[in-house]
Amino acid sequence: MQPLATLEYEFTDDLVDQAAASYARAMSAVKPVEYPKQFLTVVGLLLLAAVGSAWVIREGVPLWTLIVPALLAAPVVLMVVLWALVYLLGGLFGPICVLLFHLTRWRMRRAVRAQDDRRIRWTLTEAGFEVHSAVQYRNVPWSDLTHLWTGPDFWFVGLRCVTPRLLLPAAVLRENVRELLRRKAVEAGAKVVETEQSEQPAMPDALR
């Protein structure tokens, strides 16, 4: 099939560092997590219920009488725990980003360390795209596209049953290629995540 576009770049050590930082930003581009307004009220009621249960048990009331209240309270307790975990993960944005950056950079460097020829070549058609490197060749139909992350420095492509995600430096992406990638992502039902500079959360100093 007639190629619509071809792209080529060299995966240098500097590009690895930039790609790892951009990947950490793309994967962490989430809205700040906030507690639901009812959170403190629910926690207060659960604490009162726990104190009341302790007092009832101390007064010698049979434990079996508390089975039904405990079963009713269990879903609420689980919900509060999940709220707390989500909020905790949101509050740990900085450390998680730093960890993701170092892990990604280590994996990328290990993958390219032994390669004398680090050039990557993409060929895009209406049916799919091909990725050529010195050690690997992929021929991927657009229907395998599951995610597309777009950023000011790099774009990342997520594929079905393929890890890690593929990357494209934004510097080599002409406007017609960007439009093609977005169009094919929509046609494939892939999730498109726009992570332009103005939308990205503030990054920890370690990634700047």
ChimeraX attribute file (.defattr): number of C-alpha atoms within 10 A of each C-alpha:
attribute: neighborCount
match mode: 1-to-1
recipient: residues
	/A:1	8
	/A:2	9
	/A:3	13
	/A:4	13
	/A:5	15
	/A:6	16
	/A:7	16
	/A:8	17
	/A:9	15
	/A:10	13
	/A:11	19
	/A:12	15
	/A:13	15
	/A:14	8
	/A:15	14
	/A:16	18
	/A:17	19
	/A:18	18
	/A:19	24
	/A:20	23
	/A:21	24
	/A:22	21
	/A:23	25
	/A:24	22
	/A:25	23
	/A:26	23
	/A:27	14
	/A:28	19
	/A:29	19
	/A:30	14
	/A:31	10
	/A:32	10
	/A:33	13
	/A:34	13
	/A:35	12
	/A:36	8
	/A:37	8
	/A:38	8
	/A:39	13
	/A:40	12
	/A:41	10
	/A:42	15
	/A:43	14
	/A:44	11
	/A:45	11
	/A:46	16
	/A:47	12
	/A:48	12
	/A:49	15
	/A:50	13
	/A:51	12
	/A:52	12
	/A:53	17
	/A:54	11
	/A:55	12
	/A:56	15
	/A:57	14
	/A:58	10
	/A:59	9
	/A:60	8
	/A:61	12
	/A:62	10
	/A:63	10
	/A:64	7
	/A:65	11
	/A:66	13
	/A:67	10
	/A:68	9
	/A:69	11
	/A:70	14
	/A:71	10
	/A:72	10
	/A:73	13
	/A:74	11
	/A:75	11
	/A:76	14
	/A:77	15
	/A:78	11
	/A:79	13
	/A:80	18
	/A:81	12
	/A:82	12
	/A:83	16
	/A:84	15
	/A:85	12
	/A:86	14
	/A:87	15
	/A:88	13
	/A:89	13
	/A:90	17
	/A:91	14
	/A:92	10
	/A:93	18
	/A:94	19
	/A:95	13
	/A:96	15
	/A:97	22
	/A:98	19
	/A:99	12
	/A:100	19
	/A:101	22
	/A:102	17
	/A:103	13
	/A:104	20
	/A:105	21
	/A:106	14
	/A:107	13
	/A:108	19
	/A:109	16
	/A:110	11
	/A:111	10
	/A:112	16
	/A:113	11
	/A:114	10
	/A:115	13
	/A:116	8
	/A:117	13
	/A:118	17
	/A:119	14
	/A:120	17
	/A:121	16
	/A:122	17
	/A:123	17
	/A:124	23
	/A:125	16
	/A:126	13
	/A:127	13
	/A:128	17
	/A:129	18
	/A:130	16
	/A:131	18
	/A:132	15
	/A:133	17
	/A:134	12
	/A:135	10
	/A:136	8
	/A:137	12
	/A:138	11
	/A:139	13
	/A:140	16
	/A:141	16
	/A:142	21
	/A:143	16
	/A:144	17
	/A:145	23
	/A:146	18
	/A:147	20
	/A:148	24
	/A:149	21
	/A:150	22
	/A:151	21
	/A:152	15
	/A:153	17
	/A:154	24
	/A:155	26
	/A:156	23
	/A:157	20
	/A:158	19
	/A:159	20
	/A:160	12
	/A:161	8
	/A:162	10
	/A:163	8
	/A:164	13
	/A:165	14
	/A:166	13
	/A:167	16
	/A:168	19
	/A:169	20
	/A:170	15
	/A:171	11
	/A:172	13
	/A:173	18
	/A:174	12
	/A:175	9
	/A:176	11
	/A:177	16
	/A:178	14
	/A:179	12
	/A:180	17
	/A:181	21
	/A:182	17
	/A:183	12
	/A:184	19
	/A:185	21
	/A:186	16
	/A:187	12
	/A:188	16
	/A:189	15
	/A:190	20
	/A:191	14
	/A:192	16
	/A:193	16
	/A:194	16
	/A:195	23
	/A:196	15
	/A:197	12
	/A:198	8
	/A:199	12
	/A:200	17
	/A:201	17
	/A:202	13
	/A:203	16
	/A:204	13
	/A:205	8
	/A:206	12
	/A:207	17
	/A:208	8
